Amino acid sequence: MSKTLDRMQAIFRDVLDDDGLILRPEMTAEDVETWDSLSHINLITGIEEEFGVKFTTAEVASLKCVQDLAVLVEKKLAPKP
């Protein structure tokens, strides 16, 4: 698991109140019973705070799975040319 996913896992466990949750790259909200629209907002906010990034509404709407979110975080953290 990437370092980004490791850090995200702690946020997912906290927000979704599931200490045993193991993030998988292909995981979606449909895979986790407690992952609803409110918890989704809390996940996005928590990840923005943890990584010091901001997502646009379009970016959030385009996310299909956990891997998409991790890739977006890493893209935002990448050094600018």
N, C-alpha and C positions, 0 to 999 in steps of 0.2 A: 504494500500500500504506500502511496506517495506521502510525503510529509504534509502536503496540502490536505489530502483525505484524512490523515491522522488528526490534524487540527480541526477539521470539519466534523469528524466523528464525535469529539467532545461536545461540540455545539449541538449536534443532532440529538445526542443522548440527553443533554440537559433540556432542550426545548421539547422533545417528544417524551420526556420522562421515562426513558428506557435505558437503564445502565448496561443492559446486555446487547444493545443494538450494534450490529456490525455493518458498517457502510460497505456497499458493493457498488462498483462503477455504474452498473446498469439499473440500480435501484431507482424507483419512482415513488410518488406519493401513494399510488395504488398498492404498493408493497407493504406499507406501514399503516396500521389502523388509526393511529393517533395523528397522522400527518394530514391535517385539514387546511383550509384556506387561512385560518388565523395562525396556526403553527407555521405555515409556509412563510408568512410575513415575518414572524419572529425568527425563523431560520435565516432568512435573507438579511435581516437587521443584525443578527448575531454574527454572521459571517462578515458583513461589512465592517462591524466594529473590531472583530478579531484580526482581520487582515488589513484594515485601514484603507478600504476601497469603497467606491460607490457604484451601484448598478443603475442603469436606466430602466425605465418601465419596459421598453422594447427588449432589452437584454434578458430581464427576468421572464418575460412572456415567451422568449425563444427557448428556454431551458426545457429539456425533455427528460433528463436523468441527472443523477448525482455527478457523473463524469463530466457532463456539460458544465455544471456549476464549478467543478474543480478546474477545468480548462479555462473558464472565464476568469476565475480568480488569478490563476497563474499568468494569463495574458495581461491582466491589469497590473500585476506585480513586476512584469518583465521590464528591464531597463529600456528607456526610450532612446531611439537612435539619434 
